[in-house]
Amino acid sequence: MEMNPVKAKKATNVRAAGSEEQIKLIPPRIMSLEEMIAYMRSDELVELTPKSIRLRKAILDQGERRRLKRESKNARNS
């Protein structure tokens, strides 16, 4: 599931029951380099900078990732 917790909620004049509930996000998991390498999947990379260690997708574009996944699935079925 693709999501971006940074994007703001759209402001509208329509109100729905229960829409005012707070969504609580789980705090980020702090891991060492070894833990990240063990945790990552085959389609992810570990970015290592002097100030941080990040886990990210190898292909950043969501549409491109879907296309490659679909192509690899079709290649396995053929």
FIPA-839138 format. One record per residue: residue number from 1; residue in one letter; x, y, z of N, C-alpha, C, O in turn. Coordinates in Angstrom, 1 decimal, always signed. Layout:
BEGIN
n / res / nx / ny / nz / cax / cay / caz / cx / cy / cz / ox / oy / oz
NUM / a / X / Y / Z / X / Y / Z / X / Y / Z / X / Y / Z
...
END
This chain:
BEGIN
n / res / nx / ny / nz / cax / cay / caz / cx / cy / cz / ox / oy / oz
1 / m / +0.8 / -1.2 / +0.0 / +0.0 / +0.0 / +0.0 / +0.9 / +1.2 / +0.0 / +1.8 / +1.4 / +0.8
2 / e / +0.6 / +2.1 / -0.9 / +1.4 / +3.4 / -1.0 / +0.7 / +4.4 / -0.2 / -0.5 / +4.6 / -0.3
3 / m / +1.5 / +5.1 / +0.6 / +0.9 / +6.2 / +1.4 / +2.0 / +7.3 / +1.7 / +3.2 / +6.9 / +1.7
4 / n / +1.5 / +8.5 / +1.9 / +2.4 / +9.5 / +2.3 / +1.9 / +10.3 / +3.5 / +1.0 / +11.1 / +3.4
5 / p / +2.4 / +10.0 / +4.7 / +1.9 / +10.6 / +5.9 / +2.1 / +12.1 / +6.0 / +1.6 / +12.8 / +6.9
6 / v / +2.9 / +12.7 / +5.1 / +3.3 / +14.1 / +5.1 / +2.2 / +14.9 / +4.5 / +2.1 / +16.1 / +4.8
7 / k / +1.5 / +14.4 / +3.5 / +0.5 / +15.1 / +2.8 / -0.6 / +15.6 / +3.7 / -1.1 / +14.9 / +4.6
8 / a / -1.1 / +16.8 / +3.5 / -2.1 / +17.4 / +4.3 / -3.5 / +16.9 / +3.9 / -3.7 / +16.6 / +2.7
9 / k / -4.4 / +16.9 / +4.8 / -5.8 / +16.5 / +4.6 / -6.5 / +17.7 / +3.8 / -6.2 / +18.8 / +4.1
10 / k / -7.3 / +17.3 / +2.8 / -8.0 / +18.3 / +2.0 / -9.1 / +19.0 / +2.9 / -9.8 / +18.3 / +3.6
11 / a / -9.1 / +20.3 / +2.8 / -10.1 / +21.1 / +3.6 / -11.4 / +21.2 / +2.8 / -11.4 / +21.8 / +1.7
12 / t / -12.5 / +20.7 / +3.3 / -13.8 / +20.9 / +2.6 / -14.8 / +21.3 / +3.6 / -14.6 / +21.3 / +4.8
13 / n / -16.0 / +21.8 / +3.2 / -17.0 / +22.2 / +4.1 / -17.9 / +21.0 / +4.5 / -18.7 / +21.2 / +5.4
14 / v / -17.8 / +19.9 / +3.9 / -18.6 / +18.7 / +4.2 / -18.0 / +18.0 / +5.4 / -16.8 / +17.7 / +5.4
15 / r / -18.8 / +17.7 / +6.4 / -18.3 / +17.0 / +7.5 / -19.0 / +15.6 / +7.6 / -20.2 / +15.5 / +7.3
16 / a / -18.3 / +14.6 / +8.0 / -18.9 / +13.3 / +8.1 / -18.7 / +12.9 / +9.6 / -17.8 / +13.3 / +10.3
17 / a / -19.6 / +12.0 / +10.1 / -19.5 / +11.5 / +11.4 / -18.3 / +10.7 / +11.6 / -18.0 / +9.8 / +10.8
18 / g / -17.5 / +11.0 / +12.6 / -16.3 / +10.2 / +12.9 / -15.1 / +10.6 / +12.2 / -14.0 / +10.0 / +12.3
19 / s / -15.2 / +11.6 / +11.3 / -14.0 / +12.0 / +10.5 / -13.0 / +12.9 / +11.3 / -11.9 / +13.1 / +10.9
20 / e / -13.4 / +13.3 / +12.5 / -12.5 / +14.2 / +13.3 / -11.6 / +13.3 / +14.2 / -10.9 / +13.9 / +15.0
21 / e / -11.6 / +12.0 / +14.1 / -10.8 / +11.2 / +14.9 / -9.3 / +11.4 / +14.6 / -9.0 / +11.6 / +13.4
22 / q / -8.5 / +11.3 / +15.6 / -7.0 / +11.5 / +15.3 / -6.5 / +10.2 / +14.9 / -6.8 / +9.1 / +15.4
23 / i / -5.6 / +10.2 / +13.9 / -4.9 / +9.0 / +13.4 / -3.5 / +9.0 / +14.0 / -2.8 / +10.0 / +13.9
24 / k / -3.2 / +8.0 / +14.7 / -1.9 / +7.9 / +15.4 / -1.0 / +7.1 / +14.6 / -1.3 / +5.9 / +14.2
25 / l / +0.2 / +7.6 / +14.3 / +1.2 / +6.9 / +13.5 / +2.2 / +6.3 / +14.5 / +2.5 / +6.9 / +15.6
26 / i / +2.7 / +5.2 / +14.1 / +3.7 / +4.5 / +14.9 / +5.0 / +5.2 / +14.7 / +5.4 / +5.5 / +13.6
27 / p / +5.7 / +5.5 / +15.8 / +7.0 / +6.1 / +15.6 / +8.0 / +5.3 / +14.8 / +7.9 / +4.1 / +14.8
28 / p / +8.9 / +5.9 / +14.1 / +9.9 / +5.2 / +13.3 / +10.8 / +4.3 / +14.1 / +11.1 / +4.6 / +15.2
29 / r / +11.1 / +3.2 / +13.5 / +12.0 / +2.2 / +14.2 / +13.4 / +2.6 / +13.9 / +13.8 / +2.7 / +12.8
30 / i / +14.2 / +2.8 / +15.0 / +15.6 / +3.1 / +14.9 / +16.4 / +1.8 / +14.8 / +16.4 / +1.0 / +15.7
31 / m / +17.1 / +1.6 / +13.7 / +17.9 / +0.4 / +13.4 / +19.3 / +0.7 / +13.1 / +19.7 / +1.8 / +12.6
32 / s / +20.2 / -0.2 / +13.4 / +21.6 / -0.1 / +13.0 / +21.7 / -0.5 / +11.5 / +20.8 / -1.0 / +10.9
33 / l / +22.9 / -0.3 / +10.9 / +23.1 / -0.7 / +9.5 / +22.9 / -2.2 / +9.3 / +22.3 / -2.6 / +8.4
34 / e / +23.4 / -3.0 / +10.2 / +23.2 / -4.5 / +10.1 / +21.8 / -4.9 / +10.2 / +21.3 / -5.8 / +9.5
35 / e / +21.0 / -4.3 / +11.1 / +19.6 / -4.6 / +11.2 / +18.8 / -4.2 / +9.9 / +17.9 / -4.9 / +9.5
36 / m / +19.2 / -3.0 / +9.3 / +18.5 / -2.6 / +8.1 / +18.8 / -3.6 / +7.0 / +17.9 / -3.9 / +6.2
37 / i / +20.0 / -4.0 / +6.8 / +20.4 / -4.9 / +5.8 / +19.6 / -6.2 / +5.9 / +19.2 / -6.8 / +4.9
38 / a / +19.5 / -6.7 / +7.2 / +18.7 / -7.9 / +7.4 / +17.2 / -7.7 / +7.1 / +16.5 / -8.7 / +6.7
39 / y / +16.7 / -6.5 / +7.4 / +15.3 / -6.2 / +7.3 / +14.8 / -5.9 / +5.8 / +13.7 / -6.1 / +5.5
40 / m / +15.7 / -5.4 / +5.0 / +15.4 / -4.9 / +3.7 / +15.0 / -6.1 / +2.7 / +15.4 / -7.2 / +2.9
41 / r / +14.1 / -5.7 / +1.7 / +13.7 / -6.7 / +0.7 / +14.5 / -6.5 / -0.5 / +15.4 / -5.7 / -0.6
42 / s / +14.3 / -7.4 / -1.5 / +15.1 / -7.3 / -2.7 / +14.9 / -6.1 / -3.6 / +15.8 / -5.7 / -4.4
43 / d / +13.8 / -5.4 / -3.4 / +13.5 / -4.2 / -4.2 / +13.8 / -2.9 / -3.4 / +13.4 / -1.8 / -3.8
44 / e / +14.6 / -3.0 / -2.4 / +14.9 / -1.8 / -1.5 / +16.4 / -1.6 / -1.4 / +17.2 / -2.6 / -1.7
45 / l / +16.8 / -0.4 / -1.1 / +18.2 / -0.1 / -0.9 / +18.4 / +0.6 / +0.5 / +17.4 / +1.1 / +1.0
46 / v / +19.6 / +0.5 / +1.0 / +19.9 / +1.2 / +2.2 / +20.8 / +2.4 / +1.9 / +21.9 / +2.2 / +1.2
47 / e / +20.3 / +3.6 / +2.2 / +21.1 / +4.8 / +2.0 / +21.9 / +5.1 / +3.3 / +21.3 / +5.2 / +4.3
48 / l / +23.2 / +5.3 / +3.1 / +24.0 / +5.6 / +4.3 / +24.7 / +6.9 / +4.1 / +25.4 / +7.1 / +3.2
49 / t / +24.3 / +7.9 / +5.0 / +24.9 / +9.2 / +5.0 / +25.6 / +9.4 / +6.3 / +25.4 / +8.6 / +7.3
50 / p / +26.4 / +10.5 / +6.5 / +27.1 / +10.7 / +7.8 / +26.1 / +10.9 / +8.9 / +26.4 / +10.6 / +10.1
51 / k / +24.9 / +11.4 / +8.6 / +24.0 / +11.7 / +9.7 / +22.8 / +10.7 / +9.9 / +22.2 / +10.7 / +10.9
52 / s / +22.6 / +9.9 / +8.8 / +21.5 / +9.0 / +9.0 / +21.6 / +7.7 / +8.1 / +22.5 / +7.7 / +7.2
53 / i / +20.8 / +6.7 / +8.4 / +20.7 / +5.5 / +7.6 / +19.3 / +5.4 / +7.2 / +18.4 / +5.4 / +8.1
54 / r / +19.0 / +5.3 / +5.9 / +17.6 / +5.2 / +5.5 / +17.4 / +4.0 / +4.6 / +18.3 / +3.5 / +3.9
55 / l / +16.2 / +3.5 / +4.7 / +15.7 / +2.4 / +3.9 / +14.8 / +2.9 / +2.8 / +13.8 / +3.6 / +3.2
56 / r / +15.0 / +2.7 / +1.5 / +14.1 / +3.2 / +0.5 / +14.0 / +2.2 / -0.6 / +14.8 / +1.3 / -0.8
57 / k / +13.0 / +2.5 / -1.5 / +12.8 / +1.6 / -2.7 / +13.9 / +1.9 / -3.7 / +14.3 / +3.0 / -3.8
58 / a / +14.3 / +0.9 / -4.4 / +15.3 / +1.0 / -5.5 / +14.8 / +1.9 / -6.6 / +15.5 / +2.7 / -7.2
59 / i / +13.5 / +1.6 / -7.0 / +12.9 / +2.4 / -8.0 / +11.8 / +3.3 / -7.3 / +10.9 / +2.8 / -6.7
60 / l / +12.1 / +4.6 / -7.4 / +11.2 / +5.5 / -6.6 / +9.9 / +5.8 / -7.2 / +8.9 / +6.0 / -6.4
61 / d / +9.7 / +5.7 / -8.5 / +8.4 / +6.0 / -9.2 / +7.5 / +4.8 / -9.0 / +7.8 / +3.7 / -9.3
62 / q / +6.3 / +5.1 / -8.4 / +5.3 / +4.0 / -8.1 / +4.8 / +3.3 / -9.3 / +4.7 / +2.1 / -9.3
63 / g / +4.6 / +4.1 / -10.4 / +4.1 / +3.5 / -11.6 / +5.1 / +2.6 / -12.3 / +4.8 / +1.5 / -12.8
64 / e / +6.4 / +3.0 / -12.2 / +7.5 / +2.1 / -12.8 / +7.6 / +0.8 / -12.0 / +7.8 / -0.2 / -12.5
65 / r / +7.5 / +0.9 / -10.6 / +7.5 / -0.3 / -9.8 / +6.4 / -1.3 / -10.2 / +6.6 / -2.5 / -10.3
66 / r / +5.2 / -0.7 / -10.3 / +4.0 / -1.6 / -10.7 / +4.3 / -2.2 / -12.1 / +4.0 / -3.4 / -12.3
67 / r / +4.8 / -1.5 / -13.0 / +5.0 / -2.0 / -14.4 / +6.1 / -3.1 / -14.3 / +5.9 / -4.2 / -15.0
68 / l / +7.2 / -2.9 / -13.6 / +8.2 / -4.0 / -13.5 / +7.7 / -5.2 / -12.8 / +8.0 / -6.3 / -13.2
69 / k / +6.8 / -5.0 / -11.8 / +6.3 / -6.2 / -11.0 / +5.4 / -7.0 / -12.0 / +5.4 / -8.2 / -12.0
70 / r / +4.5 / -6.3 / -12.7 / +3.6 / -6.9 / -13.7 / +4.4 / -7.7 / -14.8 / +4.1 / -8.8 / -15.1
71 / e / +5.5 / -7.1 / -15.3 / +6.3 / -7.7 / -16.3 / +7.0 / -9.0 / -15.8 / +7.1 / -10.0 / -16.5
72 / s / +7.5 / -8.9 / -14.5 / +8.2 / -10.1 / -14.0 / +7.2 / -11.2 / -13.7 / +7.5 / -12.4 / -13.8
73 / k / +6.0 / -10.8 / -13.3 / +4.9 / -11.8 / -13.1 / +4.6 / -12.5 / -14.4 / +4.4 / -13.7 / -14.4
74 / n / +4.4 / -11.7 / -15.5 / +4.1 / -12.3 / -16.8 / +5.3 / -13.2 / -17.3 / +5.0 / -14.2 / -17.9
75 / a / +6.5 / -12.8 / -17.0 / +7.7 / -13.6 / -17.5 / +7.7 / -14.9 / -16.8 / +8.1 / -15.9 / -17.4
76 / r / +7.3 / -15.0 / -15.5 / +7.3 / -16.2 / -14.7 / +6.2 / -17.2 / -15.2 / +6.4 / -18.4 / -15.2
77 / n / +5.1 / -16.6 / -15.6 / +3.9 / -17.4 / -16.1 / +4.1 / -17.9 / -17.5 / +3.4 / -18.9 / -17.9
78 / s / +5.0 / -17.3 / -18.3 / +5.2 / -17.7 / -19.7 / +6.1 / -18.9 / -19.8 / +6.4 / -19.3 / -20.9
END
